[in-house]
Structures are given as C-alpha cells and as structure tokens.
Amino acid sequence: MTAISPLQFVHKKGLFGDHHKVDKNDLLNISEIKNLTIVQIVKYKKSKIELNDINIEGIKFPSQNSEVSSNKNIRILWNAPNTWLLISSKEEILKTVKEKFENENFGITDISHSRAVIQIKGFQAKEVLKKGCPINFNLIKKDFCAGSVFHGVAITVDCLSENPQTFNLLALRSFGESLYHHLTDASLEFGYQGV
C-alpha cells in the first residue's frame, strides 16, 4: 500500500498567475515535499542528560529559539524549550533517533504522516509570505525557524536558503489544502510554477 500525500489531489503542476512577462528563472516555485520523516523529540524535565553530549550524524541540537542545525539530509529545528523537530529524507532516521534517545529521558513521536510540507522558492517568496504571516521576514536568514500562522493556519516556517529565498512550511495535514490554496492565491500576482 502506498501512502497518499496530503496534497495529492490539489497540487497542480504548471504555470499560474501573472507569469507571462516574467522570466521562467524568476518565477516562484511551489511544491509539495514528500517522503520526509518528521520526528518530534522532547526532553523530559526529570532528564539529567545534557544535549551537548548527543548529536545525530554529527549535528548538534540547537539550543536557542528559532535556530536550525542541518546537513544535506537532516534538519533539526528548535521548536520550543526542550522540544525539537527532526526532519529528514532518510528512511532509517527514526531507528537512529530511538537508539540515541532513551525512553526514560526523551519522548520520541513520529509525526511524519500528520504534516503537510509545502516549499516556496524564488526571489519573491518573502513577499508572498508577508501577505499572510505576521513574522518580520526582512530579518529572516538561512537556518531560521519559527511557529506562526498563515491566513489563520498554524505553520512552522523553516528558511532553507536566502539565494534564492527558499522556505518549507509545515502544517497539520488536515490544514494542508487550506494552506496550499492561500499560498498559491498569494503568489498569483508574481506568477508561480507548480512543480
């Protein structure tokens, strides 16, 4: 049995919006990111383990709010005090996480199937996100993350790159369609390509 992605029936590929006078390389790209493992890691209050002693494939866990630590296949987002989201394209990462973090000290939850992940990429990405999200995107740099809302939909914003501007937006699966429609509607003025 194959999994049905959150946006399988709504994400459209092609050119949309005011794309006629825009160079194809300058268009926004909007895509659904599939086949990710998303793990929430929570350190219990009673835990005596120091996070400096633990890493996943050489990546240390961020200790400050809005920080992201990453390599090519793994991103670790600071989500709340003593709470992180680990996002990876590696299938076996959940097994690795469970081996590193004992049940007595950490809560490990696979939330992969409960999230929709939409990526917006292009030189106007921040302008689109400003239309529905109260974060000051002028201050955002690479490897920044934050919880916020986009047109009333709770999201986690993850900045992957500044050139071109690339953001992953994580939302609850049940709100994925609403987020997608709000995002694509906000992108029409700049023209976008569904990929």
N, CA, C and O of each residue as an XYZ file, in Angstrom:
780
protein
N       0.831     -1.178      0.000
C       0.000      0.000      0.000
C       0.878      1.246      0.000
O       1.819      1.344      0.788
N       0.578      2.186     -0.871
C       1.347      3.414     -0.907
C       0.606      4.517     -0.175
O      -0.624      4.572     -0.163
N       1.383      5.383      0.429
C       0.786      6.486      1.185
C       0.264      7.556      0.231
O       0.850      7.806     -0.822
N      -0.820      8.166      0.608
C      -1.368      9.283     -0.154
C      -0.841     10.551      0.487
O      -1.038     10.775      1.681
N      -0.174     11.381     -0.298
C       0.382     12.616      0.246
C      -0.752     13.596      0.552
O      -1.816     13.519     -0.062
N      -0.534     14.513      1.494
C      -1.596     15.445      1.898
C      -2.163     16.290      0.756
O      -3.337     16.661      0.787
N      -1.346     16.594     -0.243
C      -1.790     17.479     -1.323
C      -1.933     16.759     -2.660
O      -1.987     17.402     -3.708
N      -1.993     15.447     -2.629
C      -2.015     14.664     -3.863
C      -3.142     15.083     -4.807
O      -2.960     15.070     -6.025
N      -4.284     15.448     -4.271
C      -5.433     15.756     -5.114
C      -5.628     17.249     -5.373
O      -6.549     17.624     -6.099
N      -4.781     18.114     -4.795
C      -4.955     19.552     -5.001
C      -3.753     20.241     -5.642
O      -3.916     21.260     -6.314
N      -2.555     19.705     -5.448
C      -1.362     20.349     -6.008
C      -1.352     20.175     -7.524
O      -1.432     19.060     -8.040
N      -1.252     21.305     -8.225
C      -1.248     21.281     -9.684
C       0.114     21.721    -10.193
O       0.737     22.635     -9.653
N       0.561     21.047    -11.251
C       1.824     21.413    -11.884
C       1.532     22.279    -13.097
O       0.528     22.095    -13.786
N       2.426     23.227    -13.347
C       2.253     24.125    -14.484
C       2.526     25.562    -14.092
O       3.007     25.837    -12.992
N       2.212     26.489    -15.010
C       2.423     27.916    -14.797
C       1.099     28.571    -14.443
O       0.073     28.286    -15.061
N       1.122     29.454    -13.439
C      -0.101     30.089    -12.963
C       0.155     31.554    -12.640
O       1.290     31.961    -12.393
N      -0.909     32.333    -12.647
C      -0.814     33.733    -12.267
C      -0.205     34.596    -13.351
O      -0.271     34.268    -14.536
N       0.390     35.700    -12.934
C       0.934     36.701    -13.852
C       2.355     36.306    -14.273
O       3.323     36.985    -13.931
N       2.463     35.228    -15.003
C       3.771     34.689    -15.385
C       4.194     35.076    -16.800
O       5.312     34.761    -17.206
N       3.340     35.741    -17.552
C       3.573     35.974    -18.980
C       4.765     36.878    -19.267
O       5.462     36.676    -20.261
N       5.009     37.869    -18.418
C       6.102     38.812    -18.669
C       7.289     38.563    -17.742
O       8.178     39.406    -17.627
N       7.300     37.422    -17.091
C       8.354     37.108    -16.128
C       9.237     36.010    -16.701
O       8.746     35.018    -17.241
N      10.541     36.200    -16.576
C      11.478     35.161    -16.997
C      11.214     33.900    -16.173
O      10.967     33.985    -14.970
N      11.264     32.758    -16.804
C      10.947     31.496    -16.118
C      11.841     31.269    -14.897
O      11.405     30.667    -13.917
N      13.080     31.743    -14.947
C      14.001     31.575    -13.820
C      13.637     32.459    -12.633
O      14.084     32.214    -11.513
N      12.814     33.506    -12.883
C      12.416     34.421    -11.813
C      11.060     34.067    -11.204
O      10.606     34.730    -10.271
N      10.417     33.033    -11.724
C       9.127     32.618    -11.177
C       9.296     31.946     -9.825
O      10.322     31.325     -9.545
N       8.283     32.080     -9.000
C       8.237     31.319     -7.762
C       7.995     29.850     -8.100
O       7.288     29.546     -9.061
N       8.561     28.959     -7.340
C       8.267     27.535     -7.448
C       7.564     27.101     -6.173
O       8.042     27.355     -5.067
N       6.429     26.448     -6.340
C       5.690     25.925     -5.193
C       5.557     24.423     -5.383
O       5.097     23.954     -6.424
N       5.964     23.680     -4.371
C       5.922     22.219     -4.471
C       5.570     21.601     -3.130
O       5.757     22.198     -2.070
N       5.057     20.392     -3.217
C       4.833     19.602     -2.006
C       6.077     18.761     -1.787
O       6.552     18.094     -2.706
N       6.600     18.792     -0.580
C       7.756     17.970     -0.246
C       7.216     16.681      0.372
O       6.530     16.700      1.394
N       7.543     15.566     -0.272
C       7.007     14.266      0.153
C       8.121     13.395      0.714
O       9.304     13.721      0.619
N       7.717     12.300      1.291
C       8.632     11.262      1.773
C       9.660     11.785      2.771
O      10.838     11.433      2.712
N       9.197     12.621      3.678
C      10.055     13.093      4.764
C       9.691     12.354      6.040
O       8.532     12.005      6.263
N      10.683     12.124      6.862
C      10.446     11.635      8.213
C      10.530     12.845      9.133
O      11.536     13.555      9.154
N       9.467     13.072      9.892
C       9.423     14.198     10.826
C       9.229     13.616     12.221
O       8.231     12.952     12.499
N      10.195     13.876     13.089
C      10.187     13.311     14.435
C      10.220     14.451     15.448
O      11.072     15.337     15.374
N       9.289     14.420     16.389
C       9.325     15.379     17.489
C      10.084     14.744     18.640
O       9.787     13.622     19.050
N      11.066     15.469     19.158
C      11.883     14.988     20.268
C      11.688     15.950     21.439
O      11.919     17.152     21.309
N      11.262     15.413     22.582
C      11.026     16.229     23.773
C      11.882     15.687     24.905
O      11.844     14.495     25.211
N      12.650     16.569     25.522
C      13.454     16.189     26.680
C      12.597     16.374     27.927
O      12.061     17.455     28.172
N      12.474     15.292     28.719
C      11.667     15.361     29.935
C      12.331     16.258     30.977
O      13.555     16.381     31.009
N      11.515     16.885     31.833
C      12.035     17.752     32.887
C      12.957     16.998     33.838
O      13.951     17.546     34.313
N      12.626     15.748     34.109
C      13.423     14.958     35.061
C      14.730     14.437     34.458
O      15.553     13.868     35.175
N      14.927     14.622     33.175
C      16.110     14.098     32.494
C      17.387     14.776     32.987
O      17.422     15.994     33.160
N      18.413     14.000     33.207
C      19.721     14.507     33.624
C      20.698     14.575     32.451
O      21.841     15.000     32.617
N      20.249     14.158     31.272
C      21.103     14.121     30.077
C      21.327     15.539     29.558
O      20.387     16.328     29.456
N      22.575     15.852     29.231
C      22.905     17.125     28.601
C      22.868     16.937     27.093
O      23.442     15.989     26.558
N      22.201     17.831     26.430
C      22.075     17.698     24.978
C      23.387     17.918     24.246
O      23.527     17.498     23.098
N      24.349     18.566     24.885
C      25.660     18.745     24.250
C      26.334     17.407     23.983
O      27.190     17.297     23.105
N      25.939     16.377     24.757
C      26.543     15.059     24.609
C      25.911     14.250     23.482
O      26.425     13.189     23.128
N      24.805     14.730     22.910
C      24.073     13.962     21.906
C      24.077     14.704     20.581
O      23.878     15.918     20.527
N      24.311     13.946     19.506
C      24.177     14.506     18.165
C      23.664     13.415     17.234
O      23.773     12.225     17.531
N      23.119     13.827     16.137
C      22.646     12.904     15.111
C      23.497     13.147     13.873
O      23.449     14.223     13.278
N      24.269     12.152     13.491
C      25.175     12.247     12.338
C      26.035     13.509     12.386
O      26.245     14.173     11.372
N      26.525     13.825     13.583
C      27.409     14.973     13.759
C      26.707     16.305     13.928
O      27.368     17.332     14.082
N      25.381     16.311     13.904
C      24.635     17.560     14.048
C      24.227     17.739     15.501
O      23.554     16.884     16.076
N      24.637     18.851     16.088
C      24.235     19.189     17.451
C      22.825     19.761     17.440
O      22.390     20.342     16.446
N      22.119     19.595     18.543
C      20.779     20.140     18.663
C      20.865     21.630     18.969
O      21.645     22.037     19.830
N      20.070     22.456     18.271
C      20.107     23.895     18.549
C      19.632     24.192     19.970
O      18.708     23.556     20.477
N      20.280     25.170     20.599
C      19.940     25.492     21.985
C      19.181     26.813     22.118
O      18.651     27.118     23.186
N      19.128     27.589     21.052
C      18.451     28.888     21.075
C      17.172     28.830     20.246
O      17.071     28.071     19.282
N      16.199     29.649     20.643
C      14.962     29.665     19.878
C      15.210     30.120     18.441
O      16.089     30.941     18.179
N      14.435     29.583     17.534
C      14.448     29.906     16.101
C      15.695     29.435     15.366
O      15.901     29.825     14.216
N      16.534     28.609     15.989
C      17.730     28.094     15.325
C      17.455     26.761     14.651
O      16.582     25.997     15.065
N      18.234     26.502     13.589
C      18.179     25.220     12.879
C      19.609     24.730     12.702
O      20.494     25.495     12.320
N      19.828     23.451     12.982
C      21.110     22.802     12.683
C      20.839     21.819     11.559
O      19.799     21.160     11.546
N      21.767     21.712     10.611
C      21.465     20.852      9.462
C      22.705     20.338      8.760
O      23.813     20.846      8.934
N      22.472     19.310      7.959
C      23.413     18.858      6.955
C      22.598     18.581      5.700
O      21.469     19.059      5.589
N      23.127     17.842      4.775
C      22.438     17.612      3.492
C      21.108     16.874      3.654
O      20.158     17.166      2.927
N      21.018     15.921      4.593
C      19.836     15.061      4.708
C      18.979     15.297      5.948
O      17.868     14.775      6.036
N      19.477     16.075      6.903
C      18.770     16.233      8.176
C      18.709     17.703      8.567
O      19.684     18.439      8.418
N      17.556     18.118      9.066
C      17.384     19.446      9.656
C      16.795     19.253     11.043
O      15.835     18.502     11.213
N      17.365     19.929     12.037
C      16.852     19.875     13.400
C      16.417     21.283     13.770
O      17.241     22.194     13.858
N      15.118     21.457     13.988
C      14.530     22.761     14.280
C      14.242     22.885     15.765
O      13.643     21.990     16.363
N      14.669     24.003     16.368
C      14.271     24.303     17.745
C      12.793     24.657     17.681
O      12.402     25.580     16.965
N      11.966     23.923     18.430
C      10.515     24.099     18.331
C       9.926     24.770     19.566
O       8.953     25.517     19.465
N      10.506     24.510     20.714
C      10.089     25.062     21.997
C      11.174     24.675     22.992
O      12.048     23.876     22.656
N      11.144     25.221     24.216
C      12.159     24.781     25.184
C      12.134     23.255     25.342
O      11.092     22.656     25.609
N      13.290     22.661     25.173
C      13.472     21.206     25.273
C      12.613     20.414     24.289
O      12.256     19.267     24.557
N      12.282     21.023     23.154
C      11.494     20.360     22.113
C      12.082     20.703     20.743
O      12.344     21.868     20.443
N      12.285     19.672     19.917
C      12.862     19.852     18.599
C      12.069     19.050     17.571
O      11.426     18.053     17.899
N      12.127     19.502     16.333
C      11.618     18.732     15.207
C      12.817     18.305     14.381
O      13.634     19.137     13.986
N      12.922     17.025     14.122
C      13.962     16.499     13.257
C      13.287     16.121     11.950
O      12.348     15.326     11.935
N      13.767     16.692     10.853
C      13.191     16.454      9.538
C      14.277     15.850      8.660
O      15.372     16.400      8.539
N      13.962     14.715      8.049
C      14.980     14.025      7.262
C      14.368     13.305      6.075
O      13.220     12.861      6.109
N      15.168     13.206      5.026
C      14.774     12.417      3.863
C      15.257     10.973      3.993
O      14.978     10.144      3.127
N      15.970     10.677      5.057
C      16.494      9.324      5.276
C      15.426      8.456      5.945
O      14.855      8.840      6.966
N      15.166      7.302      5.372
C      14.120      6.416      5.877
C      14.446      5.840      7.255
O      13.554      5.678      8.087
N      15.712      5.534      7.494
C      16.098      4.848      8.735
C      16.400      5.801      9.890
O      16.892      5.368     10.932
N      16.113      7.085      9.721
C      16.476      8.062     10.756
C      15.712      7.833     12.056
O      16.254      8.083     13.133
N      14.470      7.365     11.984
C      13.694      7.124     13.199
C      14.372      6.069     14.065
O      14.413      6.198     15.289
N      14.898      5.039     13.439
C      15.618      3.995     14.181
C      16.856      4.594     14.867
O      17.131      4.288     16.027
N      17.588      5.433     14.160
C      18.775      6.089     14.716
C      18.397      6.962     15.915
O      19.089      6.954     16.933
N      17.308      7.709     15.796
C      16.864      8.588     16.889
C      16.494      7.759     18.112
O      16.876      8.104     19.230
N      15.758      6.675     17.912
C      15.340      5.842     19.044
C      16.530      5.183     19.738
O      16.487      4.936     20.943
N      17.589      4.898     18.982
C      18.799      4.321     19.585
C      19.557      5.355     20.422
O      20.149      5.006     21.444
N      19.546      6.614     20.002
C      20.296      7.668     20.695
C      19.578      8.209     21.929
O      20.226      8.642     22.882
N      18.243      8.185     21.917
C      17.469      8.817     22.981
C      16.682      7.766     23.757
O      15.779      7.130     23.213
N      17.035      7.587     25.044
C      16.349      6.584     25.866
C      14.961      7.074     26.258
O      14.741      8.272     26.434
N      14.033      6.140     26.390
C      12.648      6.457     26.749
C      12.520      7.130     28.112
O      11.565      7.869     28.348
N      13.475      6.881     29.016
C      13.399      7.470     30.356
C      13.659      8.975     30.335
O      13.204      9.702     31.218
N      14.389      9.433     29.329
C      14.796     10.835     29.280
C      14.131     11.666     28.179
O      14.093     12.894     28.257
N      13.612     10.991     27.160
C      13.070     11.706     25.998
C      11.784     11.067     25.506
O      11.603      9.851     25.574
N      10.896     11.915     25.010
C       9.705     11.453     24.315
C       9.951     11.581     22.822
O      10.288     12.663     22.339
N       9.787     10.489     22.087
C      10.014     10.468     20.646
C       8.683     10.178     19.970
O       8.042      9.170     20.267
N       8.261     11.058     19.057
C       7.000     10.866     18.357
C       7.202     11.074     16.861
O       7.674     12.126     16.430
N       6.841     10.065     16.077
C       6.896     10.182     14.624
C       5.626     10.906     14.174
O       4.525     10.369     14.289
N       5.786     12.117     13.666
C       4.626     12.899     13.220
C       4.620     13.077     11.696
O       3.961     13.974     11.171
N       5.351     12.225     11.006
C       5.506     12.335      9.549
C       4.178     12.374      8.811
O       3.988     13.201      7.919
N       3.270     11.500      9.168
C       2.016     11.385      8.424
C       0.968     12.399      8.854
O      -0.125     12.443      8.288
N       1.293     13.213      9.852
C       0.320     14.213     10.307
C       0.671     15.616      9.829
O       0.055     16.590     10.262
N       1.655     15.729      8.941
C       2.085     17.038      8.465
C       2.063     17.116      6.938
O       2.354     16.146      6.238
N       1.710     18.295      6.453
C       1.863     18.643      5.042
C       3.045     19.602      4.979
O       3.157     20.507      5.806
N       3.923     19.408      4.005
C       5.092     20.270      3.856
C       5.057     20.881      2.459
O       5.097     20.174      1.452
N       4.981     22.206      2.420
C       4.955     22.940      1.159
C       6.213     23.790      1.089
O       6.574     24.474      2.046
N       6.877     23.735     -0.069
C       8.077     24.556     -0.254
C       7.762     25.675     -1.239
O       7.183     25.447     -2.301
N       8.155     26.881     -0.863
C       8.063     28.024     -1.770
C       9.480     28.541     -1.978
O      10.228     28.776     -1.029
N       9.823     28.711     -3.257
C      11.208     29.058     -3.598
C      11.181     30.123     -4.691
O      10.451     29.998     -5.674
N      11.975     31.158     -4.510
C      12.077     32.209     -5.510
C      12.345     33.549     -4.875
O      12.280     33.701     -3.655
N      12.646     34.522     -5.713
C      13.059     35.830     -5.213
C      11.916     36.631     -4.593
O      12.167     37.632     -3.923
N      10.683     36.218     -4.799
C       9.540     36.903     -4.203
C       8.918     36.097     -3.058
O       7.835     36.448     -2.588
N       9.567     35.039     -2.602
C       8.988     34.157     -1.578
C       8.648     34.918     -0.292
O       7.576     34.719      0.281
N       9.547     35.777      0.155
C       9.280     36.534      1.386
C       8.075     37.448      1.203
O       7.272     37.608      2.122
N       7.943     38.048      0.025
C       6.816     38.949     -0.233
C       5.488     38.196     -0.166
O       4.498     38.719      0.346
N       5.472     36.982     -0.678
C       4.258     36.162     -0.608
C       3.940     35.831      0.841
O       2.789     35.944      1.263
N       4.938     35.426      1.604
C       4.711     35.036      2.996
C       4.290     36.229      3.860
O       3.540     36.060      4.822
N       4.767     37.430      3.526
C       4.375     38.636      4.265
C       2.881     38.902      4.159
O       2.305     39.543      5.038
N       2.252     38.424      3.107
C       0.820     38.682      2.885
C      -0.076     38.007      3.914
O      -1.193     38.462      4.158
N       0.412     36.909      4.526
C      -0.470     36.198      5.442
C       0.143     35.809      6.762
O      -0.498     35.143      7.575
N       1.395     36.220      6.991
C       2.113     35.782      8.186
C       2.699     36.999      8.912
O       3.317     37.850      8.270
N       2.519     37.102     10.236
C       2.978     38.284     10.977
C       4.479     38.336     11.278
O       4.939     39.293     11.900
N       5.247     37.338     10.857
C       6.694     37.359     11.102
C       7.334     38.472     10.275
O       6.912     38.732      9.149
N       8.356     39.131     10.835
C       9.114     40.138     10.087
C      10.120     39.399      9.210
O      11.226     39.090      9.654
N       9.739     39.117      7.978
C      10.590     38.356      7.076
C      11.825     39.111      6.622
O      12.741     38.506      6.065
N      11.876     40.421      6.845
C      13.073     41.187      6.487
C      14.266     40.782      7.350
O      15.412     40.962      6.939
N      14.010     40.237      8.542
C      15.084     39.857      9.462
C      15.485     38.392      9.343
O      16.454     37.966      9.970
N      14.758     37.623      8.552
C      14.986     36.179      8.494
C      16.199     35.844      7.636
O      16.376     36.362      6.533
N      17.021     34.965      8.180
C      18.217     34.478      7.478
C      18.121     32.961      7.331
O      17.208     32.326      7.858
N      19.064     32.408      6.619
C      19.146     30.951      6.456
C      19.228     30.272      7.819
O      19.832     30.799      8.753
N      18.612     29.094      7.920
C      18.579     28.295      9.151
C      17.851     28.998     10.292
O      18.275     28.944     11.446
N      16.748     29.659      9.945
C      15.837     30.264     10.903
C      14.544     29.460     10.858
O      14.118     29.013      9.793
N      13.923     29.280     12.017
C      12.615     28.624     12.054
C      11.745     29.320     13.092
O      12.247     29.925     14.040
N      10.439     29.225     12.898
C       9.515     29.826     13.859
C       8.133     29.236     13.657
O       7.764     28.833     12.554
N       7.384     29.193     14.732
C       5.980     28.831     14.649
C       5.171     30.095     14.457
O       5.423     31.105     15.114
N       4.198     30.048     13.560
C       3.382     31.225     13.300
C       2.070     30.789     12.667
O       1.652     29.640     12.808
N       1.427     31.713     11.971
C       0.202     31.413     11.227
C       0.321     32.018      9.836
O       1.042     32.995      9.634
N      -0.390     31.431      8.879
C      -0.525     31.987      7.540
C      -2.006     31.963      7.218
O      -2.580     30.894      7.011
N      -2.625     33.121      7.173
C      -4.077     33.243      6.970
C      -4.846     32.343      7.927
O      -5.786     31.659      7.522
N      -4.450     32.342      9.187
C      -5.160     31.591     10.217
C      -4.773     30.131     10.342
O      -5.282     29.442     11.226
N      -3.889     29.635      9.489
C      -3.441     28.245      9.554
C      -2.114     28.204     10.314
O      -1.159     28.879      9.933
N      -2.055     27.413     11.388
C      -0.820     27.295     12.169
C       0.253     26.605     11.326
O       0.019     25.549     10.737
N       1.432     27.224     11.282
C       2.532     26.688     10.476
C       3.839     26.758     11.247
O       3.969     27.505     12.217
N       4.802     25.967     10.799
C       6.193     26.119     11.188
C       6.928     26.567      9.944
O       6.858     25.906      8.908
N       7.637     27.691     10.036
C       8.392     28.250      8.919
C       9.844     27.831      9.091
O      10.425     28.007     10.162
N      10.431     27.274      8.030
C      11.822     26.835      8.051
C      12.521     27.447      6.845
O      12.199     27.104      5.708
N      13.481     28.358      7.077
C      14.212     29.013      5.989
C      15.418     28.161      5.605
O      16.350     27.994      6.391
N      15.387     27.626      4.384
C      16.457     26.767      3.898
C      17.562     27.530      3.189
O      18.723     27.123      3.223
N      17.204     28.638      2.544
C      18.193     29.371      1.759
C      17.734     30.814      1.572
O      16.541     31.114      1.619
N      18.710     31.704      1.359
C      18.396     33.093      1.072
C      18.574     33.428     -0.400
O      18.061     34.444     -0.870
N      19.291     32.589     -1.128
C      19.543     32.861     -2.534
C      19.449     31.588     -3.352
O      20.429     30.846     -3.430
N      18.311     31.307     -3.963
C      17.066     32.067     -3.878
C      16.365     31.786     -2.548
O      16.648     30.797     -1.873
N      15.456     32.672     -2.197
C      14.700     32.511     -0.952
C      13.928     31.186     -1.019
O      13.141     30.954     -1.937
N      14.172     30.326     -0.025
C      13.525     29.010     -0.012
C      13.016     28.732      1.391
O      13.770     28.788      2.362
N      11.722     28.431      1.486
C      11.082     28.166      2.771
C      10.284     26.871      2.686
O       9.590     26.618      1.701
N      10.390     26.060      3.726
C       9.475     24.941      3.919
C       8.447     25.380      4.947
O       8.794     25.915      6.000
N       7.186     25.150      4.636
C       6.093     25.470      5.553
C       5.452     24.164      5.972
O       4.967     23.406      5.131
N       5.448     23.894      7.277
C       4.857     22.677      7.811
C       3.537     23.023      8.479
O       3.467     23.940      9.296
N       2.500     22.292      8.132
C       1.183     22.495      8.731
C       0.579     21.134      9.037
O       0.998     20.117      8.485
N      -0.400     21.128      9.912
C      -1.124     19.880     10.137
C      -1.711     19.410      8.820
O      -2.174     20.212      8.010
N      -1.686     18.115      8.618
C      -2.151     17.524      7.365
C      -3.560     17.990      7.001
O      -3.832     18.280      5.835
N      -4.445     18.065      7.973
C      -5.834     18.435      7.707
C      -5.973     19.891      7.254
O      -6.991     20.255      6.666
N      -4.969     20.723      7.518
C      -4.995     22.111      7.066
C      -4.124     22.335      5.829
O      -4.003     23.461      5.346
N      -3.519     21.264      5.322
C      -2.618     21.372      4.177
C      -3.265     21.987      2.952
O      -2.665     22.836      2.291
N      -4.486     21.566      2.642
C      -5.182     22.105      1.465
C      -5.455     23.591      1.626
O      -5.242     24.361      0.690
N      -5.923     24.007      2.797
C      -6.194     25.430      3.026
C      -4.914     26.245      2.892
O      -4.909     27.296      2.251
N      -3.835     25.767      3.491
C      -2.558     26.465      3.388
C      -2.125     26.566      1.930
O      -1.692     27.626      1.480
N      -2.240     25.479      1.204
C      -1.846     25.454     -0.209
C      -2.644     26.486     -1.008
O      -2.065     27.234     -1.795
N      -3.953     26.535     -0.818
C      -4.781     27.477     -1.565
C      -4.468     28.927     -1.196
O      -4.429     29.790     -2.074
N      -4.246     29.204      0.089
C      -3.877     30.563      0.500
C      -2.529     30.962     -0.098
O      -2.361     32.088     -0.564
N      -1.578     30.042     -0.082
C      -0.230     30.314     -0.579
C      -0.232     30.540     -2.092
O       0.381     31.487     -2.584
N      -0.919     29.673     -2.820
C      -0.949     29.834     -4.280
C      -1.725     31.093     -4.667
O      -1.359     31.769     -5.628
N      -2.780     31.412     -3.939
C      -3.538     32.628     -4.224
C      -2.670     33.867     -4.002
O      -2.715     34.808     -4.794
N      -1.885     33.868     -2.929
C      -0.999     34.998     -2.636
C       0.138     35.106     -3.656
O       0.744     36.168     -3.791
N       0.430     34.026     -4.369
C       1.527     34.001     -5.337
C       1.111     34.424     -6.742
O       1.967     34.679     -7.589
N      -0.180     34.499     -6.997
C      -0.659     34.783     -8.352
C      -0.122     36.088     -8.916
O       0.167     36.162    -10.111
N       0.018     37.111     -8.099
C       0.468     38.419     -8.591
C       1.897     38.364     -9.138
O       2.253     39.138    -10.026
N       2.716     37.446     -8.605
C       4.110     37.335     -9.057
C       4.280     36.279    -10.145
O       5.291     36.255    -10.846
N       3.295     35.418    -10.277
C       3.405     34.271    -11.181
C       4.182     33.172    -10.494
O       5.207     33.424     -9.860
N       3.695     31.958    -10.620
C       4.401     30.842     -9.995
C       4.290     29.591    -10.846
O       3.428     29.461    -11.715
N       5.195     28.688    -10.557
C       5.222     27.404    -11.241
C       4.983     26.308    -10.211
O       5.711     26.198     -9.224
N       3.979     25.519    -10.445
C       3.761     24.350     -9.598
C       4.663     23.232    -10.076
O       4.575     22.806    -11.227
N       5.516     22.761     -9.211
C       6.461     21.692     -9.583
C       6.302     20.483     -8.686
O       7.013     19.492     -8.853
